[in-house]
Amino acid sequence: MNSRTLLNRLAILLAVMAGFVEPGSTHAAPPQEGLILWLDASEIDGDALPDGAISRWTDKSGRGNHVIQETAERRPTFSKDAWDGHPAVHFDGDDLLVAEKFAGLATGDRPFHILIVMRGSANSSHTAQRLIDLNSRDVATGEFPKRAGLWVGYQQGRKKLRIGIQNGDEGEGQSEAWNDQPTLIEAVYTGEQAFALHVNGRREQRAVFNGTHFLGFQPHVSLALGQHFGQVDAKDSYFEGDIAEVLVYDRGLTATEQYETGQYLTKKYALKTDFRPIPQFERDIRPILAAHCQDCHGGDVREAELDLRTVSDMLRGGQAGPVIVRGFPDRSEIVAMIETGKMPPDEDNPLSVDELRMLRDWIEADAPSKESIVLTADVTNITAEQRQHWAYQMLNVEKPPSVDATDRIENDIDRFVVAKLEEHNLQLSPPADRTTLIRRVYFDLIGLPPTPAEIDAFLSDAGPGAYERLVDRLLGSEHFGERWGRHWLDIVGYVDMFGSDNDAAIIKPLNGKWRYRDYVIQAFNTDKPFDRFLVEQLAGDELYDWKSAEAFTPEMLECLIATGFLLSANDDTDQNELNTPDVRHHVVQRTSELVANSLLALTLQCAKCHDHKYDALPQADYYRLQAVFAPAFNVRHWVVSTGKARADVPDAVKTEIDNINQQADAEIAKLTQQEAAIRAQVRQTVYDKKLTALPDAVRDAAKTAIATPVEKRSDAQKQLAAQYKTQLNVTAEEIEAALSDEHRQQCALIAQQIAKQQSSKRAYGTIQHVHESHPPPPTYVLRRGNYLQPGLEVQPGLFSILESPSTEESQTVAAAGNSSGRRLALARQLTNRDKLSGQYVARVIVNRFWQQVFGRGIVATSDNFGVAGAAPSHPELLDWLTSEFLRSGWRAKPIIKQMVMSHAYRQAAVLTPEMAAAEMADPENALLWRMNLRRLDSEYVRDAILASSGKLDRSLFGEFIPVDVRPDGMVVIKKAGLPTPTYQWRRSIYVLARRNYHLTMLRIFDQPIVARNCTQREPSAVVTQALTLLHDDFVLEQAAFFAERLAAHKTTTEQIAAAYRIALGRLPTEEETRWCAELLQRQAERFRTDEKNAEQADQLALAQLCKVLFNTNEFLYVR
């Protein structure tokens, strides 16, 4: 006798001794693992009262989930012989048993398996019976959250087994289970909205809830047997019949466990069931396949790359994909091919009816096998040819080339540019004039125009190194981070909102999200090394054990805020109707896609459903990257979009502060009541004096009339109240004047105590962050991207093309706290300068720096480094710049400085007749024979207007500037409630960032719609831009302020000169001065005819000139 047989017999013997199985039975007791409720009528004994009523049915699971009924008229009764000598608990249509706090069900979208032996009345008039009910409850309010519980019963009088979500979807079986016959029903929920219903061993339904989904259990779950919990008055939903045994598991039973438990209950209650032995692959299925299929699909012959020798091979499948879908024979390709006669091709060797039935039974039972199933997807199918793509090469750093045109070489960047130009017989353009250059470098480095004083200082500095000193000062400016941080926020798709933002009037900002924006600005200002910058954003929560910290260090808090990078994906799960598995999966997928595009410049969406059409991105790679983020965005333990906020102090400190503040508030309330009592006493005294002054004949009647509620006053009382109300009214001023010295001292003391209590209160802020709270869930390749069709499991990792084909790179690292370390491992891999992955990321970053400085990336498609993207115009320069970036310690400022110090950057942008040949040879200026002319981004148009008007508030950081949507659809700054008068005029990076409904001024100038992210803005030139600059309220207001600023200059000529210098950074020509003077004269005359005095007319005319300057190309473009 082998050890397995011995153990099986020992288990049976122990079960018999425990009374779980009748002697002689070959079926063991129900499995104990995960059993959280076991009610057995055969062991009631002392649970029944003398009259047979059941006040308590004891739970045998050991979890203490006893069901009780304290109300006598609601108690079911015990029957020793409910059918064929079997005991049961009888529910006569107004009975129920409850477990107010049901233990064992974990919170969230958790599986369970319910088995109940019952006999339901076929003649009951109740049309919506509930056999068992599991419902979440808010203990504080007593309310039942919608879609946070499930029930089993029937509906609409159909008597067919049904499972339903509280206030949500339902699923129904096929046959009537309420038929006056003892019946075994099973309701199985496996998570992610998937459920199954079984009646007497037959599976009658296996589907998913579709629409109003189950949102998961909350911490407090209540159970009711025979009715909905808490609905004793809902007569139509009471169960009528008998219940003999109830088993509830916090997991789904395996097919074998289900069969064995079914056999146990069948024998115990003499049920008529259809449980069939579960086929095993090795014993039952492999011989069938060997006889009919493996000549072509096994061993040395594997047609269509399909091997049917192991379950793993069948799940992996061949050219057409997996051939079995566990649990679903009708979805399995092998069944379809056999039943349609397409396979096996030999007509003389078809499967018999019994063989086909066994194959279907085996698949329906989840294809059990003794083998250790290997479901890991193969991601090694990257060809050598695919690895030859330029972006997938290690850096090839060459020495800057020698060139002939050395007169225009400022640094090594110019050598690469000039060398490429000389290959095409082209050359760099002459340098731009200094007034053009200072305006260019100001906008490119800090996003603001230079002031006249700053222009004068630069123009007057004739010494060597003047331009470099200017560049260094701008790189050190606190506004550098605002300009370059705005670019990064575009890349990551930053918004202050949560959800789709599909309704202009509904504005839903995430509390504290703006602190990520400030983190980014500060990171650029301090020139935080980019490798650290990326690690903090991907896995800042995994760098420190912040959950155990007694206090957050600045570094801890900064790293938590940095993870806001991962909260850019559209997430509508704050709405119950959209907190569904498909939306949850979508959020995880969109997050990984955003990471891929923002850091790797790859478009990943294609690989969600199939291998990427162009790039070396197998579908398995898509889900490997998703697996990195799965622990933080766990679809089984979902945290809704509004649930990622936390205090910027440890939880214990927050609790302490909350307690201190609550105590202070309570004391303040008591003190306020004391002061109110003093003033009420004084008021009564004043009132009594006024009442005494009334004539005796009306005094009592008037007092009664005024004390009587308005709606209850008689006509006479209404007249009296109207006549004497004012005379008897006591004002706050009268009370104050009537206070005695003692009262005043008491009130003053109370005020001091209130102030003391207010000063004792402490505060904390709110941040948005990402962290992990549960073990990592498995991640599967989803067939056609459908979460309901999981395929092979994948392990977390980066794209195979970016990993060395000869080494296995670790996908986890030791993380602080109890986090999985998956994101930290990815972050380390992406910032490893010695690996292709790190060099690839550095290339992407440097290319985008170049794009911001020159208006076009060395790789023009800065969002796509794949095969379908553009090839680099200067590949050697890109690799050299990347190596310089890495050599500087991943710092942005040194490499940006090299770019703006080059002659390529300082050259003229305006086309001249001498450039005609160059324009013909390179019309897109890819070779950079001149500087690119660039339209200001939307934020810098608004900021430049504010700078010109003199109203720009240059303060850094802080909460967003709110916006409002007017009835006409215009989105404007919401001025009410701003902390300071100038808050509305802060830089545009601080304006509330929405997905779709931007500030109109910004939208008109191409503020991107943030459906995903934006690596490169696409400027337009449309008539609405000119109309906005002529008629928008903001522009009109700022033009008026600009005119007031110009009014300080005495003469018209001085005013025109000042306007040009402030708005355009240069003096006007004589012709421009003449034109502007004529404009001012005409406009002033027009305004004088509108009954304005001369001074007002001149001022309005100046405002018109300011509008004209705002509308010039020179104002809107960087030359």
Residue pairs with C-beta under 8 A, 6 or more apart in sequence:
11 28
12 21
12 25
12 26
12 28
15 21
15 28
15 29
16 22
16 23
16 25
18 29
19 43
20 28
20 29
20 30
20 264
21 27
21 28
21 29
21 264
21 268
22 267
22 268
25 264
25 267
27 260
27 263
27 264
27 267
28 260
28 264
29 264
30 38
30 115
30 247
30 261
30 264
31 249
31 253
31 257
31 260
31 261
33 251
34 249
34 250
34 251
35 61
35 63
35 247
35 248
35 249
36 61
36 63
36 65
36 102
36 103
36 104
36 105
36 248
36 249
36 250
37 59
37 61
37 63
37 65
37 99
37 102
37 104
37 223
37 246
37 247
37 248
38 59
38 60
38 61
38 245
38 246
38 247
38 248
39 57
39 58
39 59
39 60
39 67
39 225
39 243
39 245
39 246
40 60
40 244
40 245
41 78
41 82
41 86
41 87
41 88
41 89
41 243
41 244
41 245
42 86
42 87
42 244
42 245
43 58
43 60
44 54
44 57
44 58
44 78
44 87
44 89
47 54
47 55
47 56
47 57
47 58
47 78
48 54
48 77
48 78
49 55
49 75
51 77
52 77
52 78
52 79
53 72
53 75
53 76
53 77
53 78
54 69
54 75
54 76
54 77
54 78
54 89
54 97
55 68
55 69
55 70
55 75
56 66
56 67
56 68
56 69
57 66
57 67
57 68
57 89
57 97
57 225
58 66
59 65
59 66
59 67
59 99
61 104
63 103
63 104
64 103
65 99
65 102
65 103
65 104
65 223
66 99
67 97
67 98
67 99
67 223
67 225
68 97
68 98
68 99
69 75
69 76
69 95
69 96
69 97
69 98
73 94
74 94
74 95
74 96
74 232
75 95
76 89
76 90
76 91
76 92
76 95
76 96
76 97
76 226
77 89
77 90
77 92
77 95
78 87
78 89
78 90
79 87
79 88
79 89
79 90
79 242
80 87
81 87
82 88
82 90
82 119
82 242
82 244
83 119
83 182
83 242
84 182
84 270
86 182
86 244
86 269
86 270
87 244
88 118
88 119
88 242
88 243
88 244
89 97
89 242
89 243
89 244
90 241
90 242
91 226
91 238
91 239
91 240
91 241
91 242
91 243
92 240
93 124
93 126
93 235
93 238
93 239
93 240
94 235
94 238
95 226
95 227
95 238
95 239
96 224
96 225
96 226
96 227
96 232
96 238
96 239
97 224
97 225
97 226
98 222
98 223
98 224
98 225
98 229
99 222
99 223
99 224
100 222
101 220
101 221
101 222
102 134
102 221
102 222
102 223
104 248
104 250
105 112
105 134
105 217
105 221
105 250
106 217
106 250
107 216
107 217
107 218
107 219
107 637
108 216
108 217
108 636
108 637
108 638
109 191
109 192
109 214
109 215
109 216
109 581
109 635
109 636
109 637
109 638
110 191
110 216
110 217
110 250
110 636
111 188
111 189
111 190
111 191
111 250
111 251
111 252
112 134
112 188
112 189
112 248
112 249
112 250
112 251
112 252
113 186
113 187
113 188
113 189
113 247
113 248
113 249
113 251
113 252
113 253
113 258
114 132
114 152
114 186
114 187
114 188
114 246
114 247
114 248
114 249
115 184
115 185
115 186
115 245
115 246
115 247
115 248
115 261
115 262
115 265
116 131
116 132
116 152
116 184
116 185
116 186
116 243
116 245
116 246
116 247
117 182
117 183
117 184
117 243
117 244
117 245
117 246
117 265
117 269
117 271
118 131
118 182
118 183
118 185
118 241
118 242
118 243
118 244
119 180
119 181
119 182
119 183
119 241
119 242
119 244
120 129
120 131
120 159
120 177
120 178
120 179
120 180
120 183
120 239
120 240
120 241
121 178
121 180
121 240
121 241
122 159
122 176
122 178
122 179
122 180
123 180
124 178
124 240
124 241
126 235
126 236
126 237
126 238
126 239
126 240
127 155
127 156
127 157
127 236
128 153
128 154
128 155
128 156
128 157
128 236
128 237
129 153
129 154
129 178
129 237
129 238
129 239
129 240
130 151
130 152
130 153
130 224
130 226
130 227
130 228
130 237
130 238
130 239
131 151
131 152
131 153
131 185
131 225
131 226
131 239
131 243
132 151
132 152
132 153
132 223
132 224
132 225
132 246
132 248
133 149
133 150
133 151
133 152
133 223
133 224
133 225
133 227
133 228
133 229
134 149
134 150
134 151
134 217
134 221
134 222
134 223
135 144
135 148
135 149
135 151
135 166
135 221
135 222
135 223
135 224
135 228
135 229
135 230
136 144
136 145
136 148
136 149
136 217
136 218
136 219
136 220
136 221
136 222
137 143
137 144
137 218
137 220
137 221
137 222
137 229
137 230
138 144
138 145
138 218
138 220
139 220
144 166
144 229
144 230
145 215
145 218
146 166
146 167
146 168
146 215
146 576
147 165
147 166
147 167
147 168
147 212
147 213
147 214
147 215
147 576
148 166
148 214
148 215
148 216
148 217
148 218
149 165
149 166
149 217
149 221
150 163
150 164
150 165
150 166
150 189
150 214
151 163
151 164
151 166
151 228
152 161
152 162
152 163
152 164
152 185
152 187
153 162
153 164
153 237
153 239
154 160
154 161
154 162
154 172
154 177
154 178
155 162
155 164
155 170
155 172
158 172
158 176
159 176
159 177
159 178
159 179
160 172
160 173
160 174
160 175
160 176
160 177
161 172
161 173
161 177
161 185
161 187
161 197
161 199
161 204
162 170
162 171
162 172
162 173
162 197
163 170
163 171
163 187
163 189
163 195
163 197
164 170
164 171
165 209
165 212
165 213
165 214
167 212
168 209
168 211
168 212
168 213
168 214
169 209
169 210
169 211
169 212
169 213
169 214
170 209
171 195
171 197
171 205
171 207
171 209
172 197
172 205
173 197
173 199
173 204
173 205
174 204
174 205
175 199
175 202
175 204
177 183
177 185
177 199
178 241
181 272
182 244
182 269
182 270
182 271
183 199
183 200
183 271
184 198
184 199
184 200
184 201
184 262
184 265
184 266
184 269
184 271
184 273
185 197
185 198
185 199
186 196
186 197
186 198
186 199
186 258
187 195
187 196
187 197
188 195
188 196
188 197
188 198
188 252
188 253
189 195
189 214
189 252
190 196
190 252
191 636
192 208
192 581
192 635
192 636
192 787
192 788
193 208
193 209
193 210
193 213
193 214
193 580
193 581
194 206
194 207
194 208
194 788
195 205
195 206
195 207
195 208
195 209
196 203
196 205
196 206
197 203
197 204
197 205
197 206
198 204
198 258
200 271
200 272
200 273
200 274
201 262
201 266
201 273
201 274
201 275
201 276
202 274
203 364
206 327
206 328
208 788
212 577
213 579
213 580
213 581
215 576
215 579
216 638
222 229
222 230
223 229
224 230
225 239
225 243
225 246
226 238
226 239
226 243
227 234
227 237
227 238
227 239
228 234
228 237
231 237
244 269
245 265
245 268
245 269
247 261
253 261
254 366
254 368
255 278
255 365
255 366
255 368
256 278
256 365
256 368
259 275
259 276
259 277
259 278
259 365
262 273
262 275
263 275
265 271
266 273
266 275
276 361
278 361
278 362
278 365
278 368
279 285
279 358
279 359
279 361
279 362
279 365
279 368
280 362
280 368
280 369
280 370
281 311
281 362
281 367
281 368
281 369
281 370
281 371
282 369
282 370
282 371
284 358
284 362
285 358
285 359
285 362
286 309
288 351
288 355
288 358
288 359
289 298
289 308
289 309
290 298
291 349
292 344
292 349
292 350
292 351
292 355
293 308
293 343
293 344
294 308
294 309
295 301
296 303
296 344
296 345
297 303
297 304
297 306
297 307
297 308
297 318
298 307
298 308
298 309
299 309
302 318
304 318
304 319
304 320
305 318
305 319
306 313
306 317
306 318
306 319
306 320
306 323
307 313
307 314
307 318
308 314
308 323
308 334
310 369
310 371
311 324
311 367
311 369
311 371
311 373
312 371
312 373
312 374
312 375
314 322
314 323
314 324
314 334
314 367
315 322
315 324
315 326
315 367
315 373
315 375
315 791
315 792
316 322
316 375
316 378
316 792
317 323
317 333
320 333
321 333
321 783
321 791
322 333
322 783
322 791
322 792
323 332
323 333
323 334
323 337
324 332
324 333
324 334
324 363
324 367
325 331
325 332
325 363
325 789
326 363
326 366
326 367
327 363
327 364
327 365
327 366
328 363
328 364
329 335
329 359
329 360
329 363
329 364
331 789
332 363
334 343
334 359
335 356
335 359
335 360
335 363
337 343
338 344
338 350
338 351
338 356
338 359
339 356
341 350
344 350
344 351
351 359
362 368
375 780
375 792
375 793
376 792
376 793
376 794
376 795
377 618
377 619
377 620
377 623
377 781
377 791
377 792
377 793
377 794
378 620
379 618
379 620
379 621
379 624
379 794
379 797
379 800
380 800
380 805
381 618
382 616
382 618
382 800
382 801
382 805
383 616
386 392
386 616
386 801
387 616
387 801
387 805
389 616
389 866
389 867
390 871
390 872
390 875
391 840
391 843
391 865
391 866
392 616
392 801
392 802
392 836
392 840
393 836
394 836
394 839
395 839
395 843
395 879
395 882
395 883
396 876
396 879
397 879
397 880
397 883
398 876
398 879
398 880
400 412
400 415
400 416
400 880
401 415
401 416
401 419
401 876
402 415
402 419
403 409
403 415
403 418
403 419
403 422
404 422
405 418
405 422
405 427
405 428
408 414
408 418
408 427
408 428
408 903
408 907
409 415
409 418
409 903
410 901
410 902
410 903
410 906
411 898
411 901
411 902
412 880
412 898
413 877
413 881
413 898
413 899
413 902
413 904
414 428
414 902
414 903
414 904
416 874
416 876
416 877
416 880
417 428
417 874
417 877
417 902
417 904
417 927
417 928
418 427
418 428
420 873
420 874
420 877
420 927
421 427
421 428
421 927
421 928
421 929
424 921
424 922
424 927
425 921
426 918
426 921
426 922
426 927
426 929
427 918
427 929
428 903
428 904
428 907
428 928
428 929
428 930
429 907
429 908
429 915
429 929
429 930
429 931
430 907
430 908
431 437
431 903
431 906
431 907
431 908
432 440
432 906
432 907
432 908
432 909
432 931
432 1119
434 458
434 459
435 455
435 459
435 1065
435 1066
436 908
436 909
436 1119
437 467
437 906
438 450
438 454
438 455
438 458
438 459
438 470
438 1065
439 449
439 450
439 1064
439 1065
439 1118
439 1119
440 931
440 1118
440 1119
441 470
441 471
441 474
441 900
442 448
442 449
442 450
442 454
442 474
443 449
443 483
443 936
443 940
443 1118
444 483
444 852
444 853
444 900
444 1118
445 471
445 474
445 475
445 477
445 480
445 483
445 896
445 900
446 474
446 477
446 479
446 480
446 482
446 483
447 479
447 482
447 483
447 486
447 937
447 939
447 940
447 943
447 987
448 479
448 483
448 940
448 943
448 944
448 947
448 952
449 944
449 947
449 948
449 1063
449 1065
450 458
450 1065
451 947
451 1062
452 1058
452 1061
452 1062
455 1061
455 1065
458 466
458 470
461 469
467 901
467 906
468 901
471 897
471 900
471 901
472 897
474 480
475 893
475 896
475 897
478 525
478 956
479 954
479 987
480 524
480 525
480 893
481 520
481 521
481 522
481 523
481 524
481 525
482 521
482 956
482 987
482 989
484 524
484 852
484 892
484 896
485 517
485 520
485 521
485 523
485 524
485 989
486 937
486 939
486 989
487 848
487 852
488 520
488 524
489 517
489 520
489 989
489 993
490 1008
490 1013
490 1014
490 1015
490 1017
491 598
491 848
491 1013
491 1014
491 1015
492 537
492 565
492 568
492 594
492 598
492 1013
493 568
493 569
493 594
493 598
493 1010
493 1012
493 1013
493 1014
494 516
494 517
494 520
494 568
494 993
494 1010
495 501
495 513
495 568
495 993
495 994
495 995
495 1010
496 509
496 510
496 513
496 514
496 517
496 960
496 992
496 993
496 994
497 507
497 508
497 509
497 510
497 992
497 993
497 994
497 995
498 508
498 509
498 510
498 571
498 574
498 641
498 642
499 508
499 570
499 571
499 572
499 574
499 575
499 641
500 570
500 572
500 995
501 508
501 994
501 995
501 996
501 997
502 996
504 965
504 969
504 971
504 996
504 997
505 965
507 962
507 963
507 965
507 992
507 994
508 574
509 960
509 992
510 567
510 641
510 642
510 645
510 768
511 645
511 766
511 768
512 645
512 648
512 765
512 766
512 767
512 768
513 564
513 567
513 768
514 958
514 959
514 960
514 990
515 561
515 564
515 765
515 767
515 768
516 561
516 562
516 564
516 565
516 567
516 768
517 989
517 990
517 993
518 956
518 957
518 958
519 558
519 561
519 562
519 564
521 956
521 957
521 989
522 528
522 957
523 533
524 892
527 891
527 892
527 893
529 889
529 890
529 891
530 831
530 842
530 845
530 885
530 890
530 891
530 892
531 831
531 833
531 838
531 890
532 890
533 562
533 890
534 599
534 827
534 830
534 831
534 841
535 543
535 824
535 827
535 828
535 831
536 543
536 558
536 559
536 562
536 563
537 562
537 563
537 564
537 565
537 566
538 563
538 565
538 566
538 595
538 823
538 824
538 826
538 827
538 830
539 563
539 815
539 823
539 824
539 826
539 827
540 558
540 559
540 560
540 561
540 562
540 563
541 559
541 560
541 563
541 769
541 770
541 771
541 772
541 817
541 819
542 815
542 816
542 817
542 819
542 821
542 823
542 824
543 559
543 815
543 816
543 824
544 553
544 555
544 556
544 559
544 816
544 817
545 816
545 817
546 552
546 556
546 559
546 560
546 650
546 816
546 817
547 771
547 817
547 818
548 817
549 556
549 650
550 650
550 652
550 653
551 649
551 650
551 653
552 560
552 648
552 649
552 650
557 648
557 767
560 646
560 648
560 767
560 769
560 771
561 767
561 768
561 769
563 769
563 770
563 771
564 767
564 768
564 769
564 770
566 591
566 595
566 629
566 632
566 770
567 641
567 644
567 768
567 770
568 591
568 594
568 1013
569 587
569 590
569 591
569 594
570 587
570 590
570 995
570 1011
571 587
571 640
571 641
572 578
572 583
572 641
573 579
573 580
573 583
573 584
573 587
573 638
573 640
573 641
574 640
574 641
574 642
579 638
579 640
581 635
581 787
582 787
584 633
584 635
584 638
585 635
585 782
585 787
587 633
588 626
588 629
588 630
588 633
588 635
589 608
589 626
589 785
590 1012
591 629
591 633
592 604
592 622
592 625
592 626
592 628
592 629
593 604
593 605
593 1012
594 1012
594 1013
595 625
595 629
596 602
596 604
596 625
597 603
597 604
597 863
597 1012
597 1013
597 1015
598 1013
598 1015
599 830
599 841
599 844
600 799
600 802
600 830
600 840
600 841
600 844
600 865
601 844
601 847
601 859
601 861
601 862
601 863
601 864
601 865
601 866
601 869
601 1015
602 615
602 617
602 799
602 864
602 865
602 866
603 863
603 864
603 866
603 868
604 612
604 617
604 622
604 625
606 612
606 613
606 614
606 617
607 617
607 618
607 619
607 621
607 622
608 619
608 622
608 782
608 785
609 619
609 784
609 785
610 619
610 784
611 617
611 618
611 619
612 618
612 866
614 866
614 867
614 868
615 801
615 866
615 867
615 868
616 799
616 800
616 801
617 799
617 801
617 866
618 800
619 781
620 781
620 792
620 794
621 797
621 799
621 800
621 801
623 779
623 780
623 781
623 782
623 794
624 779
624 794
624 795
624 796
624 797
624 798
624 799
625 796
625 797
625 798
625 799
625 826
626 779
627 776
627 779
627 794
627 795
627 796
627 797
627 822
628 796
628 797
628 811
628 822
628 823
628 825
628 826
629 822
629 823
630 776
630 777
630 779
630 796
630 822
631 772
631 774
631 775
631 776
631 777
631 819
631 820
631 822
632 770
632 771
632 772
632 823
634 772
634 773
634 774
634 776
634 777
635 777
635 787
636 774
636 777
637 773
637 774
639 773
644 768
644 769
644 770
645 766
645 767
645 768
645 769
646 766
646 767
646 769
647 653
647 654
647 764
647 765
647 766
647 767
648 764
648 765
648 766
648 767
649 657
649 764
653 764
654 764
657 762
657 763
657 764
660 760
660 761
660 762
661 761
661 762
664 757
664 758
664 760
664 761
665 761
667 753
667 757
668 754
668 757
668 758
671 750
671 753
671 754
671 757
672 754
674 746
674 750
675 746
675 747
675 750
675 751
678 739
678 743
678 746
678 747
679 735
679 739
679 747
682 735
682 738
682 739
682 740
682 743
683 730
683 735
685 738
686 730
686 734
686 735
686 738
687 728
687 730
690 727
690 728
690 730
691 699
691 702
691 703
691 728
692 699
694 702
694 724
694 727
694 728
698 720
698 724
701 716
701 717
701 720
702 720
702 721
702 723
702 724
702 728
704 717
705 713
705 716
705 717
705 718
705 720
705 721
705 724
706 720
706 721
706 724
706 725
706 728
708 717
708 721
713 721
739 747
771 819
772 818
772 819
772 820
775 820
776 796
776 820
776 822
778 793
779 793
779 794
779 796
780 790
780 791
780 792
780 793
780 794
781 790
781 791
781 792
781 793
781 794
782 789
782 790
782 791
783 789
783 790
783 791
795 811
796 811
796 812
796 822
796 825
796 826
797 803
797 809
797 811
798 809
798 826
798 829
798 830
798 837
802 836
802 837
802 840
803 809
803 836
803 837
804 835
804 836
809 829
810 825
811 822
811 825
811 826
812 820
812 821
812 822
812 825
813 821
813 824
813 825
813 828
814 821
815 821
815 824
829 835
829 837
829 838
830 837
830 838
830 841
831 838
831 841
831 890
832 838
833 839
833 842
833 886
833 890
839 882
839 886
840 865
842 882
842 885
842 886
842 890
843 865
843 878
843 879
843 882
844 862
844 865
845 885
846 878
846 881
846 882
846 885
846 895
847 857
847 858
847 859
847 862
847 872
847 878
848 857
848 862
848 1015
849 892
849 895
849 896
849 899
850 857
850 858
850 878
850 881
850 899
851 857
851 862
851 1016
853 896
853 899
853 900
853 905
854 899
854 904
854 905
854 928
854 931
854 932
855 932
855 933
855 934
856 924
856 925
856 926
856 932
857 1016
858 872
858 873
858 874
858 875
858 877
858 878
858 881
859 865
859 869
859 870
859 871
859 872
859 873
859 878
860 870
860 873
860 926
861 869
861 870
862 1015
862 1016
863 869
863 1015
863 1016
864 870
872 878
873 926
873 927
881 895
881 898
884 894
884 895
884 898
885 891
885 894
885 895
888 894
888 895
899 905
900 906
904 928
904 931
905 931
906 931
907 930
907 931
908 930
908 931
909 930
909 931
909 932
909 933
909 1118
909 1119
910 933
910 1119
911 919
911 930
915 929
915 930
918 929
918 930
922 929
925 932
931 1119
933 1117
933 1118
933 1119
934 1019
934 1117
934 1118
935 1005
935 1019
935 1021
935 1116
935 1117
935 1118
936 944
936 1005
936 1116
936 1117
936 1118
937 1005
937 1006
937 1017
937 1019
938 988
938 998
938 1001
938 1002
938 1003
938 1004
938 1005
938 1006
938 1007
939 987
939 988
939 989
939 1002
939 1007
940 988
941 1001
941 1005
941 1116
942 988
942 999
942 1001
942 1002
942 1005
942 1034
943 952
943 987
943 988
944 1063
944 1115
945 1034
945 1035
945 1038
945 1110
946 952
946 953
946 985
946 987
946 1038
948 1038
948 1042
948 1062
948 1063
948 1106
948 1109
948 1110
949 1038
949 1039
949 1041
949 1042
949 1045
949 1106
950 1041
950 1042
950 1045
951 982
951 985
951 1038
951 1041
952 985
952 986
952 987
953 980
953 982
953 983
953 985
953 986
953 987
954 986
954 987
955 986
958 990
960 990
960 991
960 992
960 993
961 973
961 978
961 983
961 984
961 986
961 990
961 991
961 992
962 973
962 974
962 977
962 978
962 992
963 971
963 972
963 973
963 974
963 991
963 992
963 994
963 999
964 971
964 972
964 973
964 974
965 971
965 997
966 972
970 1000
971 997
971 998
971 999
971 1000
971 1003
972 999
972 1000
972 1033
972 1034
973 984
973 991
973 999
973 1034
975 984
978 984
988 999
988 1002
991 999
991 1002
992 999
993 1010
994 1010
995 1009
995 1010
995 1011
996 1009
996 1010
997 1003
998 1007
999 1007
1000 1028
1000 1032
1001 1028
1001 1032
1001 1034
1001 1035
1004 1024
1004 1025
1004 1028
1005 1019
1005 1025
1006 1017
1006 1018
1006 1019
1006 1020
1008 1014
1008 1017
1025 1116
1026 1111
1028 1035
1029 1035
1029 1107
1029 1110
1029 1111
1030 1107
1030 1111
1035 1107
1035 1110
1036 1103
1036 1107
1038 1106
1039 1103
1039 1104
1039 1106
1039 1107
1039 1110
1040 1099
1040 1103
1042 1059
1042 1062
1042 1063
1042 1102
1042 1103
1042 1106
1043 1099
1043 1100
1043 1102
1043 1103
1043 1105
1043 1106
1044 1099
1045 1058
1045 1062
1046 1055
1046 1058
1046 1059
1046 1102
1046 1106
1047 1055
1047 1099
1047 1102
1049 1055
1049 1057
1049 1058
1052 1077
1052 1080
1053 1073
1053 1077
1055 1080
1055 1102
1056 1068
1056 1072
1056 1073
1056 1076
1056 1077
1056 1080
1056 1105
1057 1067
1057 1068
1057 1073
1059 1076
1059 1102
1059 1105
1059 1106
1059 1109
1060 1066
1060 1067
1060 1068
1060 1072
1060 1109
1061 1067
1063 1106
1063 1109
1063 1110
1063 1115
1064 1109
1064 1112
1064 1114
1064 1115
1068 1076
1076 1105
1079 1101
1079 1104
1079 1105
1079 1108
1080 1098
1080 1101
1080 1102
1080 1104
1080 1105
1081 1101
1083 1097
1083 1100
1083 1101
1083 1104
1083 1105
1084 1094
1084 1097
1084 1098
1084 1100
1084 1101
1085 1097
1087 1096
1087 1097
1087 1100
1087 1101
1088 1094
1088 1097
1092 1100
1109 1115
